[in-house]
Amino acid sequence: MCKKLIFLFAASLYSFIIYSQNDPKTTELWEPIPAKVTPGENGSPPSDAIVLFNGIDLSNFESMRGEEPKWKVENGIVTVVPNTGGLRTKQKFGDCQLHVEWRTPEKDLDKGQNKGNSGIFFMEKYEVQVLGSFENKTYPNGQAASIYKQCIPLVNASKKPGDWQSYDIIFTAPKFGKNGSLISQARITVLHNGILVQNNVSLLGPTEYIGMPSYKEHGNNESLILQNHGDLVSFRNIWVSELSKLVLLNFNLLILFRWK
């Protein structure tokens, strides 16, 4: 009797699976419904973006030296003032999408790492390099759009000094367990002037100037930083969107849930 019941159950399950495979409705998902976001027009941010620099003041930033920000704001542009420290966002972020436009000085005779050097740090630890890399030789994992000293960009998409350039960066924060163990690495995708140069690369840890990187547990949300390397790099149109926290389930698992 027991064997007969098992056989009937298996046969019924098999028949249901065959039926499901031939019914397109079994793979239709009607929820959750994606939130509505209005795209920006003519370079303006999308409706869900947090504008970090409005072209008027640095009210969303603080100096990393604990002072009021002293970078120069003029004509919708903010420019590094040497020896005044970097800028750190007052608001903290985890997974996010960042848009930023930047330019290096037009008449910059320096070379290598001294040619328009700055950087954008996620969670104060993970740097996407800013550098004048148009016909400027340096180590490739330190050129513009590199994940500093970790990931070489796929191509060099740099414009000449004095031209405005853009980064669109998708950052996925690392995840840690209750005991501080690493669950998943930080990941970064970078479009430099609209060209894919970092494709969801995994980081070995915070970017380091000296030595090998390694992870140490930190908060789920930390500040973004614009680096002050002493070069007169300018920025404009800085905005960030926080990414959805929805967990995307494996397709097969979704189908299994539907059977239930």
C-alpha positions as a Markdown table, in Angstrom:
| # | Residue | x | y | z |
|---|---|---|---|---|
| 1 | Met | 0.0 | 0.0 | 0.0 |
| 2 | Cys | 2.8 | 2.4 | 0.9 |
| 3 | Lys | 4.7 | 1.7 | -2.3 |
| 4 | Lys | 1.5 | 2.3 | -4.3 |
| 5 | Leu | 0.9 | 5.7 | -2.6 |
| 6 | Ile | 4.5 | 6.6 | -3.3 |
| 7 | Phe | 4.1 | 5.6 | -7.0 |
| 8 | Leu | 0.8 | 7.6 | -7.3 |
| 9 | Phe | 2.4 | 10.7 | -5.7 |
| 10 | Ala | 5.5 | 10.5 | -8.0 |
| 11 | Ala | 3.3 | 10.0 | -11.0 |
| 12 | Ser | 1.1 | 13.0 | -10.0 |
| 13 | Leu | 4.2 | 15.2 | -9.4 |
| 14 | Tyr | 5.6 | 14.2 | -12.8 |
| 15 | Ser | 2.3 | 15.0 | -14.5 |
| 16 | Phe | 2.2 | 18.4 | -12.8 |
| 17 | Ile | 5.8 | 19.2 | -13.8 |
| 18 | Ile | 5.0 | 18.2 | -17.4 |
| 19 | Tyr | 1.9 | 20.4 | -17.3 |
| 20 | Ser | 3.8 | 23.3 | -15.8 |
| 21 | Gln | 6.5 | 23.2 | -18.5 |
| 22 | Asn | 3.8 | 23.5 | -21.1 |
| 23 | Asp | 1.9 | 26.4 | -19.4 |
| 24 | Pro | 3.6 | 29.8 | -19.9 |
| 25 | Lys | 1.7 | 31.3 | -17.0 |
| 26 | Thr | 3.7 | 29.2 | -14.5 |
| 27 | Thr | 6.7 | 31.4 | -15.2 |
| 28 | Glu | 4.9 | 34.8 | -15.0 |
| 29 | Leu | 5.8 | 36.9 | -11.9 |
| 30 | Trp | 3.4 | 39.6 | -11.0 |
| 31 | Glu | 5.0 | 40.8 | -7.9 |
| 32 | Pro | 7.0 | 42.6 | -6.6 |
| 33 | Ile | 6.1 | 45.5 | -8.9 |
| 34 | Pro | 9.2 | 47.7 | -9.6 |
| 35 | Ala | 9.0 | 51.2 | -8.3 |
| 36 | Lys | 8.6 | 54.0 | -10.8 |
| 37 | Val | 11.7 | 56.1 | -11.5 |
| 38 | Thr | 11.7 | 59.0 | -13.9 |
| 39 | Pro | 14.9 | 59.3 | -16.0 |
| 40 | Gly | 16.8 | 62.5 | -16.0 |
| 41 | Glu | 16.7 | 64.8 | -19.0 |
| 42 | Asn | 19.8 | 66.4 | -20.5 |
| 43 | Gly | 22.2 | 65.1 | -17.9 |
| 44 | Ser | 20.0 | 65.8 | -14.9 |
| 45 | Pro | 19.7 | 63.1 | -12.2 |
| 46 | Pro | 16.8 | 60.5 | -12.1 |
| 47 | Ser | 13.9 | 61.1 | -9.7 |
| 48 | Asp | 15.3 | 58.6 | -7.1 |
| 49 | Ala | 18.7 | 60.2 | -6.9 |
| 50 | Ile | 20.2 | 62.1 | -3.9 |
| 51 | Val | 22.1 | 65.1 | -5.2 |
| 52 | Leu | 25.3 | 65.4 | -3.3 |
| 53 | Phe | 26.7 | 68.5 | -5.1 |
| 54 | Asn | 24.1 | 71.0 | -6.3 |
| 55 | Gly | 26.6 | 73.4 | -7.9 |
| 56 | Ile | 26.0 | 76.0 | -5.1 |
| 57 | Asp | 27.5 | 74.8 | -1.9 |
| 58 | Leu | 29.1 | 71.8 | -0.1 |
| 59 | Ser | 26.3 | 71.4 | 2.5 |
| 60 | Asn | 26.2 | 67.6 | 1.9 |
| 61 | Phe | 29.9 | 67.2 | 2.7 |
| 62 | Glu | 32.3 | 67.7 | 5.5 |
| 63 | Ser | 36.0 | 68.0 | 5.6 |
| 64 | Met | 37.9 | 64.9 | 6.6 |
| 65 | Arg | 39.9 | 67.2 | 8.9 |
| 66 | Gly | 36.8 | 68.0 | 10.9 |
| 67 | Glu | 36.5 | 71.5 | 9.5 |
| 68 | Glu | 34.1 | 73.2 | 7.2 |
| 69 | Pro | 34.9 | 72.2 | 3.6 |
| 70 | Lys | 37.4 | 74.6 | 2.0 |
| 71 | Trp | 37.3 | 73.4 | -1.6 |
| 72 | Lys | 36.5 | 76.2 | -4.2 |
| 73 | Val | 32.9 | 76.3 | -5.5 |
| 74 | Glu | 32.4 | 78.5 | -8.5 |
| 75 | Asn | 30.1 | 78.4 | -11.6 |
| 76 | Gly | 28.5 | 75.0 | -10.6 |
| 77 | Ile | 31.9 | 73.4 | -10.2 |
| 78 | Val | 33.9 | 72.4 | -7.1 |
| 79 | Thr | 37.7 | 72.2 | -7.3 |
| 80 | Val | 40.3 | 70.8 | -5.0 |
| 81 | Val | 42.2 | 73.3 | -2.8 |
| 82 | Pro | 45.5 | 71.7 | -1.9 |
| 83 | Asn | 46.3 | 71.1 | 1.8 |
| 84 | Thr | 42.6 | 71.4 | 2.9 |
| 85 | Gly | 41.8 | 67.7 | 3.2 |
| 86 | Gly | 39.4 | 65.5 | 1.3 |
| 87 | Leu | 35.6 | 65.7 | 1.3 |
| 88 | Arg | 33.4 | 63.2 | 3.0 |
| 89 | Thr | 29.6 | 62.9 | 2.6 |
| 90 | Lys | 27.6 | 63.4 | 5.7 |
| 91 | Gln | 25.1 | 60.7 | 4.6 |
| 92 | Lys | 26.3 | 57.2 | 4.5 |
| 93 | Phe | 25.7 | 54.6 | 1.8 |
| 94 | Gly | 26.0 | 50.9 | 1.1 |
| 95 | Asp | 24.9 | 49.4 | -2.2 |
| 96 | Cys | 24.6 | 52.4 | -4.6 |
| 97 | Gln | 24.9 | 53.9 | -8.1 |
| 98 | Leu | 27.1 | 57.0 | -8.3 |
| 99 | His | 27.3 | 59.5 | -11.1 |
| 100 | Val | 30.1 | 62.0 | -11.1 |
| 101 | Glu | 31.7 | 64.3 | -13.7 |
| 102 | Trp | 35.4 | 65.4 | -13.3 |
| 103 | Arg | 38.2 | 67.1 | -15.2 |
| 104 | Thr | 41.9 | 67.4 | -14.7 |
| 105 | Pro | 43.8 | 70.7 | -15.2 |
| 106 | Glu | 44.2 | 71.7 | -18.9 |
| 107 | Lys | 47.7 | 72.9 | -18.6 |
| 108 | Asp | 49.2 | 70.2 | -16.4 |
| 109 | Leu | 52.8 | 69.4 | -17.2 |
| 110 | Asp | 53.2 | 66.7 | -14.5 |
| 111 | Lys | 53.4 | 63.0 | -15.4 |
| 112 | Gly | 52.5 | 59.7 | -14.0 |
| 113 | Gln | 50.6 | 59.7 | -10.7 |
| 114 | Asn | 51.0 | 63.5 | -10.3 |
| 115 | Lys | 48.9 | 64.3 | -13.4 |
| 116 | Gly | 45.5 | 65.3 | -12.1 |
| 117 | Asn | 45.3 | 62.7 | -9.3 |
| 118 | Ser | 42.2 | 62.3 | -7.1 |
| 119 | Gly | 40.0 | 59.4 | -6.3 |
| 120 | Ile | 36.4 | 58.4 | -5.3 |
| 121 | Phe | 36.2 | 56.1 | -2.3 |
| 122 | Phe | 33.2 | 54.0 | -1.5 |
| 123 | Met | 32.6 | 53.3 | 2.2 |
| 124 | Glu | 35.8 | 55.3 | 2.7 |
| 125 | Lys | 37.9 | 52.3 | 1.7 |
| 126 | Tyr | 37.4 | 51.2 | -1.9 |
| 127 | Glu | 38.9 | 53.6 | -4.4 |
| 128 | Val | 38.1 | 54.2 | -8.1 |
| 129 | Gln | 41.1 | 56.2 | -9.3 |
| 130 | Val | 40.8 | 59.6 | -10.9 |
| 131 | Leu | 43.8 | 60.6 | -13.0 |
| 132 | Gly | 44.8 | 62.3 | -16.2 |
| 133 | Ser | 45.4 | 59.2 | -18.2 |
| 134 | Phe | 45.3 | 60.6 | -21.7 |
| 135 | Glu | 48.7 | 59.8 | -23.1 |
| 136 | Asn | 50.1 | 59.6 | -19.6 |
| 137 | Lys | 52.2 | 56.5 | -18.7 |
| 138 | Thr | 51.8 | 55.0 | -15.3 |
| 139 | Tyr | 51.2 | 51.6 | -13.8 |
| 140 | Pro | 47.9 | 50.3 | -15.3 |
| 141 | Asn | 46.3 | 49.4 | -12.0 |
| 142 | Gly | 46.7 | 53.0 | -11.0 |
| 143 | Gln | 45.4 | 54.8 | -14.1 |
| 144 | Ala | 42.0 | 56.4 | -14.4 |
| 145 | Ala | 39.1 | 54.1 | -13.8 |
| 146 | Ser | 41.3 | 51.5 | -12.1 |
| 147 | Ile | 40.2 | 50.0 | -8.8 |
| 148 | Tyr | 43.4 | 51.3 | -7.3 |
| 149 | Lys | 46.2 | 48.8 | -7.3 |
| 150 | Gln | 43.7 | 45.9 | -7.8 |
| 151 | Cys | 41.8 | 46.0 | -11.1 |
| 152 | Ile | 43.1 | 47.3 | -14.4 |
| 153 | Pro | 40.4 | 48.9 | -16.6 |
| 154 | Leu | 39.4 | 47.0 | -19.7 |
| 155 | Val | 40.3 | 49.9 | -21.9 |
| 156 | Asn | 41.6 | 53.5 | -21.5 |
| 157 | Ala | 38.6 | 55.7 | -22.2 |
| 158 | Ser | 40.3 | 58.9 | -21.0 |
| 159 | Lys | 39.8 | 62.3 | -22.6 |
| 160 | Lys | 42.5 | 65.0 | -22.9 |
| 161 | Pro | 43.3 | 67.3 | -19.9 |
| 162 | Gly | 40.7 | 70.0 | -19.5 |
| 163 | Asp | 37.8 | 68.0 | -20.9 |
| 164 | Trp | 35.0 | 66.9 | -18.7 |
| 165 | Gln | 34.8 | 63.2 | -18.1 |
| 166 | Ser | 32.1 | 61.0 | -16.4 |
| 167 | Tyr | 32.0 | 58.0 | -14.2 |
| 168 | Asp | 28.9 | 55.9 | -13.7 |
| 169 | Ile | 29.7 | 53.4 | -10.9 |
| 170 | Ile | 27.6 | 50.6 | -9.4 |
| 171 | Phe | 29.0 | 49.6 | -6.1 |
| 172 | Thr | 27.9 | 46.5 | -4.1 |
| 173 | Ala | 29.1 | 46.5 | -0.5 |
| 174 | Pro | 30.8 | 43.5 | 1.1 |
| 175 | Lys | 28.7 | 41.4 | 3.5 |
| 176 | Phe | 30.0 | 40.1 | 6.8 |
| 177 | Gly | 28.7 | 37.4 | 9.1 |
| 178 | Lys | 27.9 | 37.9 | 12.8 |
| 179 | Asn | 31.4 | 36.9 | 13.8 |
| 180 | Gly | 33.0 | 39.3 | 11.4 |
| 181 | Ser | 33.7 | 36.7 | 8.7 |
| 182 | Leu | 33.5 | 37.7 | 5.1 |
| 183 | Ile | 30.3 | 36.4 | 3.3 |
| 184 | Ser | 30.7 | 38.2 | 0.0 |
| 185 | Gln | 33.3 | 40.6 | -1.4 |
| 186 | Ala | 32.7 | 44.2 | -2.6 |
| 187 | Arg | 32.0 | 44.4 | -6.3 |
| 188 | Ile | 32.3 | 47.4 | -8.7 |
| 189 | Thr | 31.1 | 48.2 | -12.2 |
| 190 | Val | 32.5 | 51.3 | -13.8 |
| 191 | Leu | 31.4 | 53.1 | -17.0 |
| 192 | His | 34.0 | 55.7 | -18.0 |
| 193 | Asn | 32.7 | 58.3 | -20.4 |
| 194 | Gly | 29.9 | 55.8 | -21.2 |
| 195 | Ile | 32.3 | 52.9 | -21.9 |
| 196 | Leu | 32.4 | 49.8 | -19.7 |
| 197 | Val | 35.8 | 49.5 | -18.1 |
| 198 | Gln | 35.1 | 47.5 | -14.9 |
| 199 | Asn | 32.6 | 44.7 | -15.3 |
| 200 | Asn | 31.3 | 43.7 | -11.8 |
| 201 | Val | 34.8 | 43.0 | -10.5 |
| 202 | Ser | 35.3 | 41.5 | -7.1 |
| 203 | Leu | 37.7 | 43.3 | -4.7 |
| 204 | Leu | 40.2 | 41.6 | -2.5 |
| 205 | Gly | 39.7 | 44.1 | 0.2 |
| 206 | Pro | 40.1 | 47.9 | 0.7 |
| 207 | Thr | 42.4 | 49.5 | -1.8 |
| 208 | Glu | 45.9 | 50.0 | -0.3 |
| 209 | Tyr | 48.8 | 52.1 | -1.3 |
| 210 | Ile | 51.3 | 49.7 | 0.2 |
| 211 | Gly | 50.8 | 46.0 | 0.8 |
| 212 | Met | 48.1 | 43.5 | 0.0 |
| 213 | Pro | 44.5 | 44.1 | 0.7 |
| 214 | Ser | 42.4 | 42.2 | 3.2 |
| 215 | Tyr | 38.9 | 42.6 | 4.7 |
| 216 | Lys | 38.0 | 43.7 | 8.2 |
| 217 | Glu | 34.4 | 44.0 | 9.2 |
| 218 | His | 32.9 | 47.5 | 9.0 |
| 219 | Gly | 29.5 | 49.1 | 8.9 |
| 220 | Asn | 26.8 | 48.4 | 6.3 |
| 221 | Asn | 26.8 | 52.1 | 5.4 |
| 222 | Glu | 29.7 | 54.4 | 5.2 |
| 223 | Ser | 30.6 | 57.8 | 3.7 |
| 224 | Leu | 31.7 | 58.5 | 0.1 |
| 225 | Ile | 35.0 | 60.4 | -0.2 |
| 226 | Leu | 36.4 | 62.7 | -2.8 |
| 227 | Gln | 40.2 | 62.6 | -2.4 |
| 228 | Asn | 42.4 | 65.6 | -2.0 |
| 229 | His | 45.7 | 64.6 | -3.6 |
| 230 | Gly | 46.9 | 68.2 | -4.0 |
| 231 | Asp | 46.1 | 68.4 | -7.7 |
| 232 | Leu | 43.5 | 70.9 | -9.0 |
| 233 | Val | 40.9 | 68.4 | -10.1 |
| 234 | Ser | 37.3 | 69.7 | -10.5 |
| 235 | Phe | 34.0 | 67.9 | -10.0 |
| 236 | Arg | 30.3 | 68.6 | -10.9 |
| 237 | Asn | 27.0 | 66.8 | -11.2 |
| 238 | Ile | 27.5 | 64.4 | -8.3 |
| 239 | Trp | 24.5 | 62.3 | -7.4 |
| 240 | Val | 23.8 | 58.9 | -5.9 |
| 241 | Ser | 21.0 | 56.4 | -5.9 |
| 242 | Glu | 20.6 | 53.8 | -3.2 |
| 243 | Leu | 20.0 | 50.3 | -4.7 |
| 244 | Ser | 17.0 | 48.2 | -3.9 |
| 245 | Lys | 17.5 | 45.7 | -1.0 |
| 246 | Leu | 15.1 | 43.1 | -2.7 |
| 247 | Val | 16.7 | 39.7 | -2.8 |
| 248 | Leu | 16.4 | 38.1 | -6.3 |
| 249 | Leu | 15.7 | 34.4 | -6.0 |
| 250 | Asn | 17.1 | 31.8 | -8.3 |
| 251 | Phe | 14.7 | 31.1 | -11.1 |
| 252 | Asn | 14.3 | 27.4 | -10.3 |
| 253 | Leu | 13.5 | 28.2 | -6.7 |
| 254 | Leu | 10.8 | 30.6 | -7.8 |
| 255 | Ile | 9.2 | 27.8 | -9.9 |
| 256 | Leu | 9.5 | 25.5 | -6.9 |
| 257 | Phe | 7.6 | 28.0 | -4.7 |
| 258 | Arg | 4.9 | 28.2 | -7.4 |
| 259 | Trp | 4.4 | 24.5 | -7.2 |
| 260 | Lys | 3.7 | 24.9 | -3.5 |
